[in-house]
């Protein structure tokens, strides 16, 4: 499998001037742990993760470093840490040393990249434009959906079905979370993500079943507890 077979295409993004509180709400509402930062030209300029937001605890009072960290630190690093803990928008706290992949990068290469760089997600770019994101969760979905009786990789038809199912689920007024992932192998569609009601679940399954070429839809959708 390649990035285009497992990536989430309905990607939530923020602008460089998006406020910290709005980013935190977006992550919570969509049940995701990180979000790409995209500028007005459509370029992906950074990534904000839960870890970046957690450094905002500095707003409630400076955390004293251990003596050995102070010895190996530098004025530049101290300045960066201050901005991270006191920043007010995405541009202040985002990670700019981005690691990205293309649609044809293999799942194995992505898994190795996430492990080596100790990151949880990687943006998928096409000519510099963001077309998706692959997280550890996406890789696990692909692994969990692997069937020994199926083909080794999705066919061209499977990729067409995946695109059409993803489009059918995007922008609907009855979908509560935008991070639904679609895996298709030999015409069998597997849906991963979250729903808030059983009616929403049924609507998503029916929308997938209506796509030409779909043989079966497997429901892996989790229910979000009320009030969360």
Backbone torsions as a table, in degrees:
resi	resn	phi	psi	omega
1	UNK	NA	151.0	178.8
2	UNK	-118.4	172.3	-177.4
3	UNK	-53.6	-40.4	-177.2
4	UNK	-66.2	-16.1	-179.6
5	UNK	-89.0	-19.2	-173.0
6	UNK	-127.1	-11.6	-174.6
7	UNK	-69.7	150.9	171.3
8	UNK	-82.9	124.4	-175.5
9	UNK	-97.2	-25.1	178.4
10	UNK	-88.4	75.7	-170.0
11	UNK	-90.1	127.5	172.9
12	UNK	-74.1	135.2	178.9
13	UNK	-133.5	164.7	174.2
14	UNK	-131.3	161.7	176.3
15	UNK	-92.0	161.3	179.8
16	UNK	-56.4	-28.9	-177.9
17	UNK	-96.5	11.2	177.7
18	UNK	-66.0	132.1	-176.8
19	UNK	-68.0	150.1	-179.2
20	UNK	-55.0	-46.0	-178.3
21	UNK	-61.8	-37.4	179.7
22	UNK	-68.7	-35.2	177.5
23	UNK	-66.0	-44.8	179.7
24	UNK	-59.9	-42.3	179.8
25	UNK	-65.0	-40.7	179.4
26	UNK	-61.2	-44.1	179.2
27	UNK	-62.9	-42.7	-179.7
28	UNK	-67.9	-44.1	-177.9
29	UNK	-64.2	-34.7	-176.4
30	UNK	-99.1	1.4	179.3
31	UNK	56.1	44.6	179.4
32	UNK	-123.7	163.1	-175.7
33	UNK	-111.7	3.3	178.7
34	UNK	-166.3	158.0	-177.2
35	UNK	-145.1	136.7	176.7
36	UNK	-71.6	150.0	175.7
37	UNK	-106.3	119.3	-175.8
38	UNK	-118.6	130.1	-178.6
39	UNK	-84.9	-179.1	-175.7
40	UNK	-63.8	-22.7	179.6
41	UNK	-86.2	0.6	179.9
42	UNK	84.9	10.4	-179.8
43	UNK	-89.5	138.8	176.4
44	UNK	-82.3	113.3	-173.0
45	UNK	-108.7	-5.2	-179.7
46	UNK	-179.7	-177.6	179.1
47	UNK	-143.0	135.5	175.0
48	UNK	-113.2	125.9	-178.4
49	UNK	-114.6	171.8	174.1
50	UNK	-56.5	-38.1	180.0
51	UNK	-61.2	-40.0	178.0
52	UNK	-63.3	-40.2	-180.0
53	UNK	-68.7	-35.1	-179.0
54	UNK	-63.7	-25.8	177.9
55	UNK	-68.8	-10.2	177.4
56	UNK	-69.8	-7.4	176.4
57	UNK	-59.2	-17.8	176.8
58	UNK	-61.4	-21.3	178.9
59	UNK	-66.0	-26.8	-178.7
60	UNK	-88.0	-1.3	-179.2
61	UNK	144.3	137.1	-178.0
62	UNK	-64.8	138.4	176.3
63	UNK	-94.4	120.9	-178.1
64	UNK	-71.8	132.9	177.8
65	UNK	-79.7	154.9	174.3
66	UNK	-68.7	158.0	-174.3
67	UNK	-61.4	-34.2	-176.7
68	UNK	-74.6	-28.5	175.3
69	UNK	-70.1	-35.3	178.4
70	UNK	-66.9	-31.2	-179.7
71	UNK	-67.9	-38.3	-175.5
72	UNK	-94.5	-0.5	-179.8
73	UNK	-79.4	175.5	178.5
74	UNK	-141.7	161.0	177.8
75	UNK	-55.8	-39.0	-179.9
76	UNK	-63.5	-44.3	179.8
77	UNK	-66.3	-39.4	178.0
78	UNK	-61.2	-39.5	178.9
79	UNK	-66.0	-41.9	178.5
80	UNK	-62.8	-41.8	179.9
81	UNK	-65.1	-36.9	179.1
82	UNK	-64.4	-43.1	179.4
83	UNK	-63.6	-41.5	180.0
84	UNK	-60.2	-42.2	-175.1
85	UNK	-85.1	-16.5	-178.3
86	UNK	-117.0	2.3	-177.9
87	UNK	-61.7	154.6	-177.4
88	UNK	-116.9	-9.3	-178.9
89	UNK	-145.8	174.8	-175.8
90	UNK	-57.2	-41.9	-177.7
91	UNK	-60.3	-27.4	-178.2
92	UNK	-76.3	-33.1	-170.7
93	UNK	-115.2	-8.2	-174.5
94	UNK	-68.3	153.2	172.7
95	UNK	-85.1	124.2	-176.0
96	UNK	-101.4	-13.5	178.2
97	UNK	-81.2	74.9	-171.8
98	UNK	-78.6	140.7	170.8
99	UNK	-111.6	127.8	-178.0
100	UNK	-132.5	165.9	177.2
101	UNK	-133.2	171.4	175.7
102	UNK	-103.7	173.1	-179.7
103	UNK	-63.8	-24.8	-177.2
104	UNK	-94.7	1.6	175.9
105	UNK	-65.3	132.8	-176.8
106	UNK	-73.0	156.1	178.2
107	UNK	-59.8	-37.3	-180.0
108	UNK	-64.4	-41.1	178.5
109	UNK	-65.0	-39.8	180.0
110	UNK	-65.5	-43.8	179.4
111	UNK	-59.6	-42.1	179.4
112	UNK	-65.9	-39.0	-180.0
113	UNK	-65.1	-43.9	178.9
114	UNK	-62.5	-38.8	-179.2
115	UNK	-69.7	-46.5	-176.7
116	UNK	-66.4	-38.5	-177.4
117	UNK	-91.7	-3.5	179.4
118	UNK	54.9	48.7	177.8
119	UNK	-121.5	164.2	-174.8
120	UNK	-104.9	-13.3	-176.6
121	UNK	-156.3	159.1	179.3
122	UNK	-143.9	133.3	178.1
123	UNK	-73.2	148.8	177.3
124	UNK	-107.4	120.9	-175.3
125	UNK	-113.5	145.3	173.0
126	UNK	-126.8	107.1	-177.4
127	UNK	60.4	32.5	179.8
128	UNK	90.0	-12.6	-179.4
129	UNK	-94.2	141.9	-179.8
130	UNK	-74.8	123.6	178.7
131	UNK	-119.3	-8.0	179.9
132	UNK	177.8	-178.5	177.0
133	UNK	-146.3	139.8	177.0
134	UNK	-115.8	123.4	178.9
135	UNK	-111.9	172.8	174.3
136	UNK	-58.9	-35.6	178.3
137	UNK	-60.9	-41.9	178.0
138	UNK	-60.1	-41.6	179.2
139	UNK	-64.9	-40.2	178.6
140	UNK	-66.6	-37.2	177.2
141	UNK	-60.7	-43.9	179.6
142	UNK	-64.2	-41.3	179.7
143	UNK	-66.4	-43.2	-178.8
144	UNK	-66.7	-30.2	-177.8
145	UNK	-87.9	-3.0	-179.1
146	UNK	-67.0	130.8	179.4
147	UNK	-121.2	132.7	-177.7
148	UNK	-64.9	-23.9	-178.0
149	UNK	-89.5	1.9	-178.5
150	UNK	-102.7	176.5	178.9
151	UNK	-69.0	160.5	-177.3
152	UNK	-68.4	-27.1	-178.7
153	UNK	-148.7	155.8	178.9
154	UNK	-60.8	145.4	177.7
155	UNK	-87.5	176.3	176.9
156	UNK	-61.1	-37.0	178.0
157	UNK	-64.5	-41.4	178.5
158	UNK	-60.0	-40.4	-178.5
159	UNK	-68.9	-34.9	175.8
160	UNK	-66.1	-43.7	178.6
161	UNK	-61.2	-44.4	-179.6
162	UNK	-59.1	-44.3	179.7
163	UNK	-62.8	-42.8	-177.7
164	UNK	-70.0	-38.1	177.0
165	UNK	-65.3	-44.8	179.5
166	UNK	-59.4	-43.1	179.2
167	UNK	-65.6	-35.7	-179.1
168	UNK	-67.4	-24.9	-177.4
169	UNK	-96.2	-9.4	-176.8
170	UNK	-88.0	143.2	172.5
171	UNK	70.6	16.5	178.1
172	UNK	-85.0	142.2	-179.7
173	UNK	-67.6	-18.0	-177.3
174	UNK	-98.0	2.6	176.4
175	UNK	-91.4	128.9	-175.9
176	UNK	-94.5	-19.6	-178.3
177	UNK	-133.6	136.5	-174.6
178	UNK	-93.0	-0.4	-173.4
179	UNK	-97.8	33.0	178.6
180	UNK	-68.6	133.5	178.5
181	UNK	-110.1	139.8	-177.8
182	UNK	-119.6	125.0	175.0
183	UNK	-118.4	130.0	-179.1
184	UNK	-127.2	126.5	176.6
185	UNK	-137.9	119.3	178.7
186	UNK	55.6	39.8	177.1
187	UNK	81.6	-3.4	179.1
188	UNK	-94.0	120.9	-177.0
189	UNK	-97.9	132.5	175.3
190	UNK	-119.7	125.6	-178.4
191	UNK	-105.1	127.7	178.1
192	UNK	-123.5	138.8	179.4
193	UNK	154.3	-152.1	-175.0
194	UNK	-134.9	145.3	173.8
195	UNK	-131.8	154.8	179.9
196	UNK	-101.7	-19.0	179.1
197	UNK	-139.4	159.2	177.9
198	UNK	-70.8	-26.8	176.2
199	UNK	-66.6	-40.2	176.6
200	UNK	-61.8	-42.8	178.3
201	UNK	-58.7	-47.9	-178.0
202	UNK	-62.7	-40.9	179.9
203	UNK	-63.1	-41.3	-179.9
204	UNK	-66.0	-42.4	179.7
205	UNK	-64.6	-41.8	179.3
206	UNK	-65.5	-41.0	179.1
207	UNK	-60.5	-38.6	178.5
208	UNK	-70.9	-39.6	-178.4
209	UNK	-65.1	-25.7	-177.6
210	UNK	-77.0	-12.4	-177.8
211	UNK	-73.4	129.0	179.0
212	UNK	-56.0	135.4	178.3
213	UNK	95.7	-12.1	180.0
214	UNK	-76.3	122.8	179.9
215	UNK	-91.0	-33.8	-175.0
216	UNK	-160.8	148.8	176.0
217	UNK	-121.0	123.4	178.9
218	UNK	-102.2	128.0	-174.5
219	UNK	-94.4	111.0	173.5
220	UNK	-113.6	15.3	-175.2
221	UNK	-70.6	130.0	178.8
222	UNK	-92.1	151.3	179.2
223	UNK	-94.6	129.4	178.0
224	UNK	-82.7	124.2	179.5
225	UNK	-58.0	140.7	179.0
226	UNK	-56.2	138.9	176.0
227	UNK	85.9	2.0	179.3
228	UNK	-100.0	NA	NA
